[in-house]
Amino acid sequence: MTPQTTAEDLVPEIKQTLLDSRADRTLHENSATHGRSEQTELSDHERTVMLDVTLALLIRHRLPIDIDRAAKAVADAQTVDARTWAAGCARHIARVAEEKNP
C-alpha cells in the first residue's frame, strides 16, 4: 500500500466485490427458498469471496500474505452489512501494511 492509501480507500472495492457476489448468487438462485444448510453455504461462499478480495489486495499492494491471519480477520469482521464487513477487511490490510512499513 502506498503511504497515501488508507484502509478507507479500500472499502469501496471490497464492498462492491461482496455486493456483486450477492447479486450473482441471487440471480443464479432466483427465488428458491433456503433452508438452514443453504444459508450456511451462502455464508461460507461470502466468506470465501471476502477472503479472495482481501488476499488479492494484499498481493496487489505487495504485502506479506498470511492466509490464516487473513481468514481470521475476514471471519472476525463478518456481518450482514457489506460496508462494515469491507471496512473490517480493509483494516486488516492496513495493519499488514503498517507492520511492513512502520
C-alpha positions as CSV (number, residue, x, y, z in Angstrom):
1,M,0.0,0.0,0.0
2,T,1.3,3.4,-0.8
3,P,1.6,5.9,2.1
4,Q,-1.3,7.8,0.6
5,T,-3.6,4.7,0.5
6,T,-5.7,4.2,3.6
7,A,-8.0,1.4,4.8
8,E,-10.9,3.6,4.0
9,D,-9.7,3.9,0.4
10,L,-10.0,0.1,0.0
11,V,-13.5,-0.2,1.4
12,P,-15.5,0.6,-1.8
13,E,-13.7,-2.0,-3.8
14,I,-14.1,-4.7,-1.2
15,K,-17.7,-3.8,-0.5
16,Q,-18.5,-3.8,-4.3
17,T,-17.0,-7.3,-4.7
18,L,-19.3,-8.6,-1.9
19,L,-22.3,-6.9,-3.3
20,D,-21.6,-8.2,-6.8
21,S,-21.2,-11.7,-5.4
22,R,-24.5,-11.4,-3.6
23,A,-26.2,-10.2,-6.8
24,D,-24.8,-13.0,-8.8
25,R,-26.0,-15.6,-6.3
26,T,-29.4,-14.0,-6.2
27,L,-29.7,-14.2,-10.0
28,H,-28.5,-17.7,-10.0
29,E,-30.8,-19.0,-7.3
30,N,-33.7,-16.9,-8.5
31,S,-36.5,-17.1,-5.9
32,A,-35.8,-20.5,-4.4
33,T,-36.4,-20.9,-0.7
34,H,-33.4,-21.5,1.5
35,G,-33.1,-24.0,4.3
36,R,-30.6,-23.8,7.2
37,S,-27.8,-25.6,5.3
38,E,-28.2,-23.4,2.2
39,Q,-27.9,-20.3,4.4
40,T,-24.7,-21.8,5.9
41,E,-23.5,-22.4,2.4
42,L,-24.3,-18.8,1.4
43,S,-22.3,-17.6,4.4
44,D,-19.4,-19.8,3.6
45,H,-19.5,-18.5,0.0
46,E,-19.5,-14.9,1.1
47,R,-16.6,-15.5,3.5
48,T,-14.7,-17.1,0.6
49,V,-15.4,-14.1,-1.6
50,M,-14.2,-11.7,1.1
51,L,-11.1,-13.7,1.7
52,D,-10.3,-13.8,-2.0
53,V,-10.6,-10.0,-2.4
54,T,-8.6,-9.4,0.8
55,L,-5.8,-11.7,-0.4
56,A,-6.0,-10.1,-3.9
57,L,-5.5,-6.6,-2.4
58,L,-2.6,-7.8,-0.3
59,I,-1.0,-9.2,-3.4
60,R,-1.7,-6.0,-5.4
61,H,-0.1,-3.9,-2.8
62,R,2.8,-6.3,-2.4
63,L,2.2,-7.0,1.2
64,P,3.0,-10.2,3.1
65,I,0.4,-12.9,2.9
66,D,-0.7,-14.9,5.9
67,I,-3.7,-16.8,4.8
68,D,-4.7,-18.0,8.3
69,R,-4.4,-14.5,9.7
70,A,-6.4,-13.0,6.7
71,A,-9.1,-15.7,7.1
72,K,-9.4,-14.9,10.8
73,A,-9.7,-11.2,10.1
74,V,-12.4,-11.9,7.5
75,A,-14.4,-14.1,9.9
76,D,-14.0,-11.7,12.8
77,A,-15.3,-8.8,10.6
78,Q,-18.2,-10.8,9.2
79,T,-21.6,-9.1,9.4
80,V,-24.6,-8.8,7.0
81,D,-23.7,-5.1,6.4
82,A,-21.4,-5.1,3.4
83,R,-19.7,-1.8,4.2
84,T,-18.9,-2.8,7.8
85,W,-17.5,-6.1,6.7
86,A,-15.5,-4.5,3.9
87,A,-14.1,-2.0,6.4
88,G,-13.0,-4.8,8.7
89,C,-11.1,-6.4,5.9
90,A,-9.6,-3.1,4.8
91,R,-8.4,-2.5,8.4
92,H,-6.6,-5.9,8.3
93,I,-4.8,-4.9,5.0
94,A,-3.9,-1.5,6.6
95,R,-2.5,-3.3,9.7
96,V,-0.3,-5.6,7.5
97,A,0.9,-2.5,5.6
98,E,1.7,-0.7,8.8
99,E,3.6,-3.8,10.1
100,K,5.6,-4.0,6.9
101,N,6.4,-0.3,6.8
102,P,6.2,1.0,10.4
